Amino acid sequence: FSTAIENAEPGFEVPLIIARSKAYSKLVDHAAARKDALDIVEKHPDEIRGLENDAFTLYEKDDFEDSLVQNYCGLRRRKKPDYFYKGILVGKETIEDCIGRNAGPCMDQDRLGRTIVDMHVKPKHHQSNLDDLAVAKEKYEKKRMDQFLAQKYLGRLAADKKFLTDFLEQSDLKSGNKEHNQQLEDLLTHMIEVINRQQETLMTQRPMYMLKHHEPKFSEKYKIKKRNVDNSWRGGVMNVIEKLLGDANALERDWKIEACLNVCDRLRRFVECQPSSLLSDRARAQVLDRLYDVIGRLFMDTKCFIPSWSEVDNEQRIEFILRSRIDDPRFIDRVYTTYLPRIWNVKEMKKDLESRLAVSIHRVERMYLCHELTRCLFEEGATEKAYKMVSGVYKIAQESRNLLWSFNLGFLIAVSVLLEGSVEDAKMTLTEVMIVARKLERDDCASFVQRAIKLSMEPQRLNYESEDPATQREKDIMKLMPTLELKARTNTVMQKILSAPRQAKLQLQPSTQMKGIGGSGSRWSMKATKRAKRRTLYEVMTHKNQTQKWIVTDGNIPSTSID
């Protein structure tokens, strides 16, 4: 606009100056806007658009009375178009909202001079019992005032600001890496500063006394109806929660492990989907406490003897739980029916647990997530990383005096220490776990842990040797299978290979030695070797190659093909 005004011909610059004045008002530069408006009124007193712009800039500057006067002057001179009439209506409504009948309780009649902001941020009487009450009161009032202003000006963004502020103050969410903690704090601080700048801008454009402080008036009949509807919805939510908790408890008593965990996961998802209007934060925390208590009892029930099994089988089951290698696949399948479910896809489960752990603020839920994440790390062989994770959350369980999860997490610490080769440390940890079990009056679990201590003191009973390459290759092939159906079919083929006679056993390595054709170093043999290496068991299972040839252990047996 400034460039256009400089290049405009005489007499044509008036609408440009008016437009620039309104632009200044929208940019909250009231001094420049008033300067242009006064120039038009003084130099062109007969210009009706200048008078309308003068009233507009006065209103944007929050001079509502002067703006109302200017609109009345313009209405006397021209009634059509009706922008002066609309300006009068807007000015009257604004003044009534600020100091008139619509203003609400702007002042406290008992203590004159106390504004509506002070009334909203009144601290609770039981808020602080510190020695310096004045400092505590001032700090609390400042926090409450910031929350009140954020709700008034930011709307839904106020919830994001509160979440980021609480997240920054939460010490449990910090990791052991100081560099990562500093990066996270810098990012959160920057985001909070951006939100605060937006809030200050909105407060500048619309000061506090411009807002309506009174609540909308509804009839008593509508209030009663709304209250009944809300109560019915809340009652329905709680009925569903109690039903699922009852099912989980019944399955836990019947020792149906996988079904119980499925019901618990369904309940967790249901609780997460409920809005705060139907399920308050306090009720949500109580439901999660009860939920993870059921899971904790279920995990504890798996660490006791099976009455229908023999003593030898129970001891072998303890060896399996202590991560000792057992070569009998049928016994492993039998153990998994009485233990935690098998982890089929370690990578996907670990990714899901880490994403949930990153946003979880519930203490017991974090204990459960760390417990399951430690099991995934055991499957990957990351024993040291598993020990660091479970030991950190074990201290939190002890500080909160949660005996149930202290037992479960302490047992995992003992297993990780035992895998590292420290038998004495494992014995001390298992002894602490046994004491916790007796405090919970679970003598069956205490006797189970006592037997585990005896087995851990006999290194010859536990097999922690590395697996042979053939077994490791079989596990790697199983991990490559994308679906459960292919995993099952692959497992069937593996069992057939293992149970076949020695002369008819097939190796899983494709043929890479092509003798008698083109020589060992010819170009043809190199191409054939590359083709053979690209062939995998997955192609055989999906019938992509029907004529794949494999080397036979005995040279007298001819090559065969697997369909």
GUFIDREN-671470 format. One record per residue: residue in three letters; x, y, z of N, C-alpha, C in turn. Coordinates in steps of 0.001 Angstrom, whole numbers, plus 500000, padded with zeros to 6 digits. Layout:
<sites>
ALAXYZXYZXYZ ...
</sites>
This chain:
<sites>
PHE500833498791500000500000500000500000500866501257500000 SER501968501237500707502825502422500749503392502729499372 THR503823501692498649504348501907497284503263502406496354 ALA502058501893496511500944502341495674500579503794495966 ILE500652504197497231500331505585497594501364506545497015 GLU502650506134497033503688507013496488503543507197494985 ASN503088506193494283502973506268492821501581506669492349 ALA500650506895493288499276507234492894499198508694492452 GLU498271508967491567498039510341491110497273511119492175 PRO497386512434492178496670513242493191495158513016493111 GLY494550512777494302493107512538494381492721511088494398 PHE493661510212494058493365508772494034494031508013495189 GLU494680508759496104495393508085497168494532507831498404 VAL493299508398498454492461508275499650492081506815499938 PRO491542506062498987491198504657499307492427503810499665 LEU493590504175499091494796503422499419495228503674500863 ILE495121504951501308495490505271502693494529504588503669 ILE493232504558503319492255503890504189492558502388504285 ALA492891501773503148493223500342503161494475500068503979 ARG495474500990503872496694500786504664496410500949506154 SER495506501844506510495146502027507912494500500770508489 LYS493600500167507719492966498927508198493971497788508273 ALA494935497767507360495966496736507413496824496897508668 TYR497146498150509024497899498395510253497114497914511482 SER495797498127511456494976497695512594494998496183512752 LYS494936495473511651494961494014511721496326493483512147 LEU497384494288511900498721493910512337499020494377513754 VAL498008494903514450498098495389515832499089496546515941 ASP499251497309514852500053498535514888499080499715514937 HIS498533499972516154497463500963516283497955502386516081 ALA499199502668516394499709504039516224499722504430514753 ALA500254503550513891500280503859512456498869503891511879 ALA497996503013512357496618503006511861495897504304512219 ARG496084504794513466495432506036513880496008507229513126 LYS497286507193512803497908508294512069497284508446510680 ASP497143507318509962496513507383508634495051507789508738 ALA494342507283509744492922507627509890492732509117510178 LEU493560509695511054493448511132511362493838511994510170 ASP494813511538509373495182512298508171494007512397507205 ILE493291511322507026492141511354506107491039512250506659 VAL490771512150507973489692512967508554490019514454508488 GLU491287514822508723491663516241508707491752516800507293 LYS492349516052506371492547516562505012491303516402504148 HIS490474515432504435489267515186503631488098515009504588 PRO487612516068505201486521515929506193485212515469505580 ASP485021515665504283483767515235503653483811513775503199 GLU484936513111503359485076511714502922484433510804503958 ILE483305510193503579482560509368504518483317508085504855 ARG484129507598503907484897506389504169485994506640505204 GLY486494507882505256487481508214506281486873508175507677 LEU485607508650507802484944508608509102484688507158509531 GLU484298506306508583484075504887508905485378504195509306 ASN486480504543508632487786503968508991488244504461510354 ASP487927505748510680488283506282511990487576505503513106 ALA486299505192512920485561504409513917486118502989514020 PHE486509502414512886487052501047512883488379500977513634 THR489280501917513375490582501900514058490430502152515562 LEU489472503021515940489240503245517368488736501974518054 TYR487870501239517372487362499992517947488486498960518082 GLU489337498820517070490431497862517138491445498246518206 LYS491506499558518509492415500021519560491800499860520946 ASP490581499344521017489840499129522261489292500423522856 ASP489192501493522058488505502726522481487047502616522024 PHE486273501807522743484926501474522291483978502679522368 GLU484142503506523415483246504665523540483459505653522399 ASP484740505981522095485022506913520988484579506326519654 SER484747505037519486484289504400518252482778504491518122 LEU482069504350519246480612504457519214480179505873518838 VAL480905506882519349480588508285519001480784508528517512 GLN481871508052516960482142508250515535481098507541514666 ASN480673506364515097479636505664514336478309506415514369 TYR477972507016515505476757507830515569476861509050514661 CYS478048509680514632478234510835513728478072510416512274 GLY478625509272511915478494508798510537477071508409510205 LEU476320507856511190474945507464510932474057508681510668 ARG474371509809511295473593511033511025473824511540509605 ARG475016511325509119475332511816507775474876510840506692 ARG474957509546506966474572508574505934474088507301506632 LYS472872506876506270472305505668506850472519504442505973 LYS472768504629504712473006503546503780474328503785503075 PRO475193502768502961475150501414503509475125501417505038 ASP474817500272505609474541500201507032475768499854507866 TYR476994500202507403478161499850508211478245500687509476 PHE477698501935509461477676502700510709476699502087511711 TYR475566501622511214474578500994512089475144499697512707 LYS475827498910511893476444497686512420477542498009513413 GLY478296499080513153479336499485514091478756499892515435 ILE477567500534515420476911500916516674476484499668517448 LEU475910498699516760475477497477517439476666496720518046 VAL477760496600517291478944495890517795479550496626518974 GLY479617497953518889480180498731519991479354498615521265 LYS478007498678521144477145498529522312477306497143522951 GLU477323496116522120477446494755522655478783494568523367 THR479832495152522806481151495024523442481184495729524790 ILE480613496925524846480602497666526116479767496940527159 GLU478638496346526740477831495579527687478557494324528168 ASP479344493715527268480105492546527687481201492902528681 CYS481730494122528554482839494516529432482342495043530779 ILE481409495985530756481011496628532031479502496688532203 GLY478748496136531271477297496270531343476621495069531947 ARG475384494841531526474574493787532131475053492393531755 ASN475806492274530649476312490957530244477694490651530802 ALA478236491568531584479615491410532029479761490303533051 GLY478720489944533800478838488910534810479528489434536060 PRO479938488549536955480575488987538211482026489401537976 CYS482218490583537398483570491052537115484305491450538383 MET483597491839539408484240492260540643483670491463541812 ASP484473491236542782484043490570544004483492491638544949 GLN482227491526545271481600492556546093482140492556547521 ASP482601491404548004483143491366549359484498492055549435 ARG485289491877548378486602492515548338486694493302547042 LEU486350494570547100486352495398545912487768495511545357 GLY487844495474544061489146495533543417489671494174542993 ARG488998493116543377489435491784542982488784491422541660 THR489570491127540652489062490902539300488579489474539132 ILE487983489250537978487449487920537678488572486890537547 VAL489767487331537092490891486404536968491296485873538338 ASP491330486766539338491673486332540692490650485338541239 MET489371485536540861488343484626541351488505483233540759 HIS488921483159539480489077481864538842490320481131539320 VAL491337481864539727492589481213540105492748481164541614 LYS491639481205542332491689481133543789492279479790544210 PRO493338479779545000493965478505545396493110477752546402 LYS493265476428546378492551475604547333493213475708548716 HIS492400475524549756492931475697551105493932474610551467 HIS493738473393550929494621472294551281495726472110550260 GLN496032473162549485496992472995548419498408472795548939 SER498855473569549880500242473502550300500327473619551809 ASN501188472813552371501473472863553796502927473228554052 LEU503528473924553101504929474294553244505088475385554288 ASP506327475560554730506602476587555734506379477983555172 ASP506892478217553979506738479538553377505446479548552564 LEU504335479851553210503033479801552547502894480890551497 ALA503526482020551710503401483117550756504023482742549410 VAL505196482147549448505862481749548207505081480636547517 ALA504596479679548299503826478584547710502526479092547091 LYS501873480043547776500626480586547257500863481355545967 GLU501922482149545937502229482921544723502544481997543550 LYS503305480952543793503645480004542731502406479280542221 TYR501538478886543130500327478163542727499366479081541968 GLU499233480331542432498354481280541746498856481552540328 LYS500164481643540170500717481876538838500423480704537914 LYS500552479496538428500267478314537614498788478233537255 ARG497918478503538214496482478458537952496059479551536972 MET496654480732537087496315481816536172496743481468534747 ASP497929480846534605498381480459533272497445479421532668 GLN496986478453533462496041477457532951494707478093532569 PHE494235479043533377492960479699533093493033480504531797 LEU494103481284531625494247482088530419494441481203529189 ALA495159480085529353495340479178528216494007478586527771 GLN493138478236528719491827477701528354490964478743527668 LYS491084480001528086490271481060527503490714481423526093 TYR492031481435525858492545481938524589492958480839523616 LEU493490479734524113494033478718523215493022477649522838 GLY491978477468523624490982476444523301491565475047523472 ARG491478474243522407491971472861522474493486472805522622 LEU494169473862522170495624473876522282496084473944523734 ALA495195474350524654495555474400526077495866472998526606 ALA495153471986526124495430470609526563496818470166526112 ASP497212470545524898498557470216524421499628470924525256 LYS499365472177525599500331472904526428500480472241527798 LYS499374471835528394499435471176529709500183469848529617 PHE499928469090528544500608467797528377502114467987528231 LEU502535468974527411503962469205527208504633469681528501 THR503938470531529253504508471013530512504656469875531519 ASP503622469038531655503710467903532578504761466898532123 PHE504871466701530816505859465770530275507280466253530580 LEU507479467579530518508802468137530802509169467989532269 GLU508163468014533147508413467902534581508432466468535073 GLN508069465499534218507992464100534636509389463492534642 SER509884463130535793511241462584535895511304461111535510 ASP510202460392535598510215458959535287510420458684533809 LEU510151459676532960510234459468531522511633459722530969 LYS512568460093531812513919460375531354514730459088531316 SER515558458978530296516388457797530139517753458039530765 GLY518619457043530677519944457183531246520906457966530368 ASN520507458242529138521367458983528217521150460481528411 LYS522157461185528934522004462610529224521873463430527952 GLU522553463021526885522468463765525632521062463717525051 HIS520451462533525074519083462399524573518100463181525453 ASN518325463169526769517460463938527671517525465420527369 GLN518750465919527107518896467340526811518219467700525497 GLN518344466835524478517667467087523204516158467110523367 LEU515642466179524178514198466139524409513734467380525165 GLU514483467808526177514105469002526933514143470248526057 ASP515142470354525185515224471509524291514033471549523334 LEU513658470379522805512527470327521882511224470714522590 LEU510996470175523793509773470490524529509735471962524927 THR510865472494525356510919473912525733510615474811524543 HIS511145474457523373510877475255522176509387475221521814 MET508767474046521897507345473936521561506484474729522542 ILE506842474696523842506081475462524833506244476955524596 GLU507438477402524205507652478814523912506817479272522716 VAL506705478425521702505877478776520533504414478936520945 ILE503915478022521778502524478114522235502322479359523099 ASN503290479686523951503174480880524794503161482162523961 ARG503962482186522902503949483372522024502593483530521340 GLN502005482419520923500680482488520313499645482980521315 GLN499761482530522569498830482973523607498985484468523869 GLU500215484977523933500436486411524163499897487247523014 THR500028486736521791499487487472520634497974487579520719 LEU497309486482521072495852486507521196495412487404522348 MET496162487418523435495817488293524554495982489761524193 THR496944490070523332497126491454522875495979491898521984 GLN495543491004521104494451491365520201493120491460520932 ARG492879490590521881491623490597522637491941490598524132 PRO491977491754524766492329491789526188491343491004527032 MET491725490810528293490965489938529178489554490448529421 TYR489397491769529556488066492282529895487116492228528712 MET487605491827527544486718491672526384485950490352526426 LEU486433489407527214485815488082527229484601488043528142 LYS483670487214527806482494487008528650482840485989529729 HIS482613486355530979482975485484532073481789484712532635 HIS480609485008532185479454484329532746479161483066531939 GLU478630482075532591478281480819531946476930480968531247 PRO476717480220530154475410480276529487474303479787530417 LYS473178480405530301472056480083531189471167479021530541 PHE470989477918531259470125476838530799469024476628531832 SER467941476105531345466823475847532243467143474656533149 GLU466451474607534294466675473513535234466274472169534639 LYS465247472179533810464811470938533176465891470390532255 TYR466529471309531485467599470863530591468803470356531384 LYS469122471026532495470253470601533312470017469209533898 ILE468792468967534375468478467656534946468549466568533880 LYS468031466879532684468057465911531592469489465598531175 LYS470303466633531053471706466426530657472462465638531726 ARG472175465938532994472844465217534066472468463741534065 ASN471214463443533795470762462044533755471393461295532579 VAL471495461982531427472100461343530258473573461050530511 ASP474280462033531091475702461827531383475905460686532374 ASN475039460646533385475165459574534378474893458202533766 SER473941458151532850473652456865532198474825456410531339 TRP475448457373530630476615457016529819477768456555530694 ARG478007457288531780479088456879532685478801455513533309 GLY477531455280533674477175453982534224477386452856533230 GLY477074453110531951477297452092530929478769451774530742 VAL479605452815530773481054452591530643481579451761531817 MET481154452109533027481626451372534191481109449935534201 ASN479894449702533678479375448331533595480235447473532666 VAL480634448056531528481501447315530602482849447017531246 ILE483399448004531957484698447814532613484612446712533671 GLU483558446755534498483407445733535538483202444352534933 LYS482479444285533812482260442990533150483586442414532646 LEU484399443237531987485672442750531472486638442403532603 LEU486634443189533683487489442856534816487063441541535468 GLY485746441309535550485266440032536094485684438853535231 ASP485596439025533888486037437946532991487534437682533142 ALA488321438767533261489773438596533402490110437877534707 ASN489442438236535788489695437562537066489309436089537009 ALA488186435780536344487769434381536236488762433563535413 LEU489239434134534310490218433425533486491550433273534217 GLU491901434264535034493144434165535803493052433049536850 ARG491885432908537470491712431827538447491717430461537774 ASP491152430382536565491138429115535825492463428819535128 TRP493416429777535201494742429633534616494686429493533098 LYS493784430248532483493741430331531028494517431587530630 ILE495812431388530439496741432515530369496488433371529130 GLU496474432761527968496350433540526734494993434225526641 ALA493923433548527036492594434161527009492512435336527974 CYS493115435193529157493110436277530142493849437493529614 LEU495005437290528967495765438413528414495001439088527278 ASN494254438327526495493450438917525424492338439800525993 VAL491681439340527051490632440157527686491233441416528303 CYS492391441295528918493051442468529518493444443486528450 ASP493927443015527321494274443935526240493029444616525679 ARG491926443879525594490671444481525135490197445551526105 LEU490315445289527408489921446278528407490809447520528333 ARG492112447318528127493018448467528020492652449361526839 ARG492367448755525700491992449543524528490663450273524761 PHE489739449623525462488453450267525735488637451476526645 VAL489476451360527656489715452473528583490399453629527869 GLU491343453328526984492052454390526271491141455168525341 CYS490089454533524834489198455197523876488132456068524555 GLN487977455969525859486924456723526533487350458167526771 PRO486486459149526461486825460552526722486795460860528216 SER487396461991528579487460462368529991486087462719530551 SER485134463060529681483788463384530163483063462146530692 LEU483428460959530190482796459722530643483655458971531652 LEU484960459140531577485869458448532484486956459429532898 SER486887459880534134487847460868534620489242460264534721 ASP490238461134534857491617460662534957491821459810536202 ARG491166460188537281491309459416538514490691458021538369 ALA489484457960537774488849456656537557489643455819536561 ARG490210456475535548491018455747534564492243455116535236 ALA492896455888536126494071455360536831493693454179537732 GLN492534454273538388492106453177539246491813451909538441 VAL491193452070537268490903450904536429492202450256535943 LEU493170451086535523494450450532535071495183449831536203 ASP495083450355537427495696449673538572495107448279538756 ARG493791448174538700493148446867538853493497445937537693 LEU493579446511536484493890445698535306495281445076535418 TYR496275445899535736497645445378535781497910444571537049 ASP497063444699538054497134443768539184496725442365538748 VAL495715442277537893495309440968537366496438440351536543 ILE497062441173535686498169440663534865499345440261535746 GLY499628441053536778500722440703537684500484439396538414 ARG499247439179538861498930437896539518499055436732538534 LEU498640436977537284498744435931536271500206435571536015 PHE501065436583535899502493436317535704503084435581536908 MET502621435917538091503120435257539295502639433808539365 ASP501424433549538888500890432176538906501702431240538014 THR502344431787536970503134430925536085504418430437536748 LYS504787431031537869506030430661538560505683429820539798 CYS505037428714539547504730427750540611504673426357539973 PHE504666425338540807504689423974540297503340423586539695 ILE503395422695538697502193422139538084501853420852538826 PRO500721420779539505500421419576540322500346418297539520 SER499868418357538290499694417141537492500987416656536849 TRP502058417440536950503323417040536337504181416301537360 SER505113415532536845506063414850537718507135415822538201 GLU507888415389539169508940416263539725510017416559538686 VAL510329415554537865511351415759536829510868416783535807 ASP509605416681535389509073417632534422509008419044535007 ASN508662419161536283508623420482536914510013421104536983 GLU511025420280537288512379420817537313512839421225535917 GLN512479420443534916512837420819533549512087422080533116 ARG510878422244533624510142423486533337510842424689533970 ILE511375424522535191512128425610535820513367425938534985 GLU514036424927534469515202425167533616514812425964532376 PHE513661425653531802513205426407530630512908427860530984 ILE512255428085532143511946429456532553513221430240532845 LEU514269429545533317515564430188533541516359430332532251 ARG515730430143531111516314430349529785517360429308529439 SER517289428133530054518183427053529674517707426444528365 ARG518651426059527510518299425535526182517812424096526303 ILE516623423829525762516016422497525761515767422096524316 ASP516208420914523933516158420486522536514863419770522166 ASP514046419445523143512820418701522857511702419688522501 PRO511300419801521214510272420785520849508895420455521415 ARG508619419166521618507310418801522166507179419244523620 PHE508267419096524383508218419554525773508112421083525834 ILE508757421774524893508660423242524860507224423675524607 ASP506557423010523660505149423326523398504287423040524626 ARG504633421993525347503878421652526554504084422713527647 VAL505310423217527758505592424249528761504852425536528435 TYR504771425897527169504127427151526778502629427156527086 THR502042425973527274500634425946527687500454426356529144 THR501527426327529929501461426716531339502307427952531633 TYR502821428603530608503696429756530805503207430899529912 LEU503943432000529907503556433151529109503545432795527628 PRO502686433445526833502582433071525412503902433238524677 ARG504070432414523665505268432455522843505311433754522035 ILE506480434332521878506671435539521078507033435106519667 TRP506099435234518749506332434788517374507117435817516573 ASN506720437071516693507391438132515933508015439109516926 VAL509278438910517232509948439720518247510060441170517799 LYS510349441391516536510572442747516039509307443595516146 GLU508179443052515696506929443812515741506472444050517181 MET506598443029518022506187443186519418507061444214520127 LYS508344444203519872509246445174520482508925446586520018 LYS508627446756518743508271448077518223506992448604518867 ASP505992447733519026504735448142519652504943448507521123 LEU505732447713521843505968448002523262506740449300523454 GLU507717449555522598508491450795522727507638452014522436 SER506737451924521451505858453064521151504893453329522301 ARG504381452279522937503488452468524087504242452985525302 LEU505470452520525479506272452964526616506644454434526495 ALA506764454940525259507172456330525062506087457321525484 VAL504817456915525453503722457841525775503013457490527078 SER503391456374527704502709455954528924503207456762530113 ILE502270457215530968502612457941532194502123457198533433 HIS501439456078533230500947455297534357502066454380534845 ARG502345454405536133503522453731536681503431452220536534 VAL502312451625536890502201450157536828502200449684535372 GLU501602450480534490501626450115533074503049450104532537 ARG503865451036532968505260451066532537506019449836533058 MET505666449372534251506289448146534759505956446956533866 TYR504680446855533477504268445747532605504972445824531249 LEU505038447033530665505664447184529352507149446840529414 CYS507837447259530473509257446917530622509444445412530825 HIS508501444770531511508571443314531693508501442601530353 GLU507548442984529518507404442341528214508548442706527277 LEU509021443940527353510149444347526503511424443599526887 THR511570443274528166512721442480528596512665441071528014 ARG511472440496527944511332439174527306511747439223525842 CYS511394440305525146511809440454523742513332440556523629 LEU513943441281524542515399441405524516516068440068524822 PHE515459439263525679515984437916525913515958437096524623 GLU514875437200523863514777436456522608515837436914521615 GLU516191438200521642517217438708520735518626438437521233 GLY518760438013522491520082437768523040520750438989523644 ALA520032440108523755520588441340524334520414441295525850 THR521233440467526506521074440248527945521434441484528752 GLU522519442144528383522971443321529141521953444455529052 LYS521424444693527864520411445728527688519144445390528468 ALA518772444110528489517594443684529246517789443920530736 TYR519006443648531242519272443859532666519160445339533039 LYS519691446225532209519619447657532498518170448138532533 MET517362447655531613515975448112531562515177447618532765 VAL515269446327533060514425445764534123514905446206535500 SER516206446455535664516697446892536977516214448304537303 GLY516112449171536280515623450523536530514171450558536976 VAL513320449778536315511909449777536690511676448967537968 TYR512609448056538286512496447287539540512665448216540754 LYS513540449193540644513713450157541732512439450978541939 ILE511778451342540832510520452087540952509451451239541637 ALA509401449957541315508429449062541954508703448938543451 GLN509979448897543839510306448821545259509955450115545981 GLU510237451266545335509928452548545966508427452732546152 SER507641452267545202506186452371545318505574451237546139 ARG506411450322546626505969449197547468504947448312546756 ASN505177448105545484504334447212544699504974445829544723 LEU504544445001545672505164443690545861504908442764544681 LEU503757442904544055503395442000542964504378442128541801 TRP504613443375541385505524443575540265506977443528540698 SER507253443726541993508618443506542490509012442037542329 PHE508060441140542551508325439709542366508612439399540895 ASN507739439858539991507900439531538572509167440137537987 LEU509419441414538290510597442071537746511884441540538381 GLY511838441230539685513016440660540332513400439309539751 PHE512407438500539383512699437203538769513394437393537421 LEU512979438397536639513640438661535357515075439133535571 ILE515309439924536626516679440358536921517554439143537229 ALA517026438208538007517782436996538328518118436197537071 VAL517163436115536135517414435381534890518496436077534066 SER518415437412533973519417438141533189520804438016533812 VAL520878438069535138522171437907535806522705436491535605 LEU521813435525535634522229434142535429522742433929534004 LEU522129434585533044522601434479531663523973435112531485 GLU524278436128532307525592436754532251526662435911532925 GLY526262434875533681527223433984534299527505434252535754 SER526806435181536384527039435500537787526046434711538644 VAL526479433548539121525592432657539861525277433212541244 GLU526281433787541919526063434307543266525082435478543267 ASP525222436388542309524274437507542222522863437014541927 ALA522769435998541069521453435429540779520836434803542022 LYS521663434143542837521161433538544069520636434603545030 MET521362435722545177520921436799546061519612437403545577 THR519503437602544252518277438189543700517091437256543880 LEU517287435976543626516195435013543801515786434902545267 THR516755435090546173516408435077547602515498436252547944 GLU515789437436547393514912438594547607513521438347547022 VAL513486437707545856512198437393545233511409436422546102 MET512080435438546696511409434481547566510837435170548803 ILE511558436149549349511056436903550507509805437684550126 VAL509804438274548947508622439018548477507434438078548338 ALA507664436868547816506571435896547665505978435516549024 ARG506819435389550036506304435056551367505543436229551975 LYS505963437455551661505207438615552126503815438643551506 LEU503716438176550276502417438096549603501626436853549999 GLU502187436041550889501554434810551352501318433830550205 ARG502310433759549311502276432809548202503366431773548435 ASP503063430782549270504048429757549590504381428887548383 ASP503404428713547462503686427905546276504747428565545401 CYS504647429900545244505665430610544460507002430647545191 ALA506962430753546531508207430768547293508950429445547158 SER508226428309547214508876427000547045509410426838545621 PHE508696427405544639509164427360543255510491428114543122 VAL510561429316543711511792430110543635512918429420544400 GLN512582428769545508513603428050546279514204426918545448 ARG513369426203544705513884425154543824514723425755542689 ALA514315426941542210515098427611541171516480428005541688 ILE516570428380542967517873428704543562518776427469543571 LYS518225426315543933519017425085543963519513424723542559 LEU518655424880541560519072424558540195520114425536539680 SER519986426815540062520971427797539600522345427544540196 MET522411426864541372523705426545541988524334425283541389 GLU523651424670540432524189423502539739524367423852538264 PRO525490424427537890525677424877536493525553423761535472 GLN525867422495535892525778421396534936524336421109534523 ARG523360421557535325521949421326534981521447422305533915 LEU522044423485533868521584424522532959522481424554531724 ASN521858424604530567522569424568529301522474425948528653 TYR523531426739528818523573428071528214524561428145527051 GLU524924426985526516525849426978525392525148427506524146 SER525942428038523260525394428572522009524890427440521127 GLU523922427714520336523323426694519486524228426402518303 ASP524083425194517768524868424833516602524369425603515390 PRO525188425777514355524787426591513180523528426107512500 ALA523305424786512479522107424280511801520831424722512523 THR520841424633513854519662425069514621519443426570514490 GLN520548427323514536520424428766514374519891429122512993 ARG520311428365511975519817428633510622518314428329510532 GLU517881427273511209516448426962511213515647428096511842 LYS516150428657512949515440429770513590515418430997512698 ASP516527431252511997516567432397511083515562432230509948 ILE515415431001509457514445430746508392513026430956508908 MET512767430531510142511444430733510730511123432216510880 LYS512122433030511211511888434467511342511568435123510005 LEU512064434533508913511820435121507594510418434853507072 MET509717433911507657508378433595507199507422434731507578 PRO506722435322506599505914436514506901504584436239507581 THR504014435030507434502696434752508002502763433532508897 LEU501745433393509760501690432237510652501492430932509876 GLU500759431002508776500546429797507976501861429274507409 LEU502675430183506898503972429760506370504893429279507488 LYS504796429890508664505590429418509794505223427975510151 ALA503903427690510160503457426337510495503920425322509442 ARG503805425692508178504233424777507113505743424565507140 THR506472425637507436507927425505507552508301424608508715 ASN507609424784509840507877423927510999507604422458510675 THR506555422186509882506256420809509482507386420208508649 VAL507892421016507719509005420538506886510249420279507737 MET510505421178508698511655421002509589511535419697510379 GLN510344419418510902510150418189511679510356416948510808 LYS509895417020509553510099415877508646511575415655508369 ILE512304416761508213513742416629507950514455416029509156 LEU514075416490510362514738416005511568514402414540511867 SER513154414148511575512723412780511879513060411776510778 ALA513606412230509660513935411325508556515179410508508898 PRO515344409338508272516575408552508482517809409333508049 ARG518915408932508627520146409672508341520509409653506863 GLN520246408534506191520636408464504791519755409332503905 ALA518544409653504381517610410416503544517468411867503992 LYS518281412294504983518168413673505468518653414658504409 LEU517992415758504315518346416822503374518932417989504137 GLN520008418543503621520557419744504217519792420958503714 LEU519820422046504523519104423263504145519953424194503304 GLN521199423791502999522060424632502179521936424198500724 PRO521545425047499784521425424641498387522777424263497801 SER522708423577496694523928423126496032524669424305495429 THR525941424460495797526768425536495231528013424977494559 GLN528215423641494578529367423027493931528880422298492688 MET529203422788491542528783422202490275530017421541489646 LYS530152420242489874531324419520489416531068418884488066 GLY532098418840487268532040418113486010531425418892484881 ILE530947420118485132530333420908484059531025422257484034 GLY531854422467483095532459423772482898533601424060483848 GLY533964423126484741535067423387485652534628424162486864 SER535496424164487910535150424795489173535216426305489093 GLY536002426844488190536127428297488131535573428902486873 SER534758428135486145534238428664484889533135429685485145 ARG532835430413484100531785431443484196530426430810484446 TRP530189429634483829528895428961484026528712428547485486 SER529755428020486110529627427561487504529411428743488445 MET530020429912488166529815431081489018528363431554488943 LYS527781431552487747526370431942487610525461430947488322 ALA525762429658488198524942428643488863525025428776490378 THR526203429131490877526360429322492323525511430489492809 LYS525508431588492079524695432750492465523209432415492444 ARG522768431656491422521360431275491362520997430376492535 ALA521885429476492880521608428570493997521532429319495317 LYS522370430343495495522339431106496743521067431915496872 ARG520510432342495766519282433142495825518065432304496158 ARG518140431017496023517011430146496319516885429958497823 THR515728430099498301515472429966499739514344428985499973 LEU514194428631501240513102427737501615511755428395501409 TYR511725429736501481510460430442501260509935430206499848 GLU510858430154498834510429429882497468509887428461497339 VAL510528427544498047510044426159497983508661426048498596 MET508433426733499762507145426632500448506030427271499643 THR506346428305498867505322429004498082505229428492496657 HIS505899427378496368505824426719495042506299427633493914 LYS507241428538494244507775429387493175508787428614492316 ASN509424427593492893510397426800492143510159425338492473 GLN509691424576491558509303423191491811510459422211491608 THR511572422656491069512662421735490733513943422099491450 GLN513848422668492658515047423046493447515770421768493909 LYS517054421717493649517826420515493997518685420807495212 TRP518751419830496108519514419956497352520538418812497443 ILE521597419089498117522638418065498281522185417052499308 VAL522419415809499084522084414736500019523329414399500837 THR523100414104502112524239413834502998525050412625502527 ASP524366411599502021525033410416501483525108410544499973 GLY526267410371499400526416410552497961525679409530497148 ASN525319408353497720524609407313496974523155407646496747 ILE522596408555497573521178408894497426521052409979496364 PRO520209409828495349520088410855494295519428412105494833 SER519569413203494072518967414489494464517459414398494361 THR516776415059495283515313415063495320514831416487495283 SER513539416670495078512912418002495059511813418041496092 ILE511669419171496760510644419364497801509509420164497200 ASP508318419622497246507142420335496728506551421153497830 
</sites>
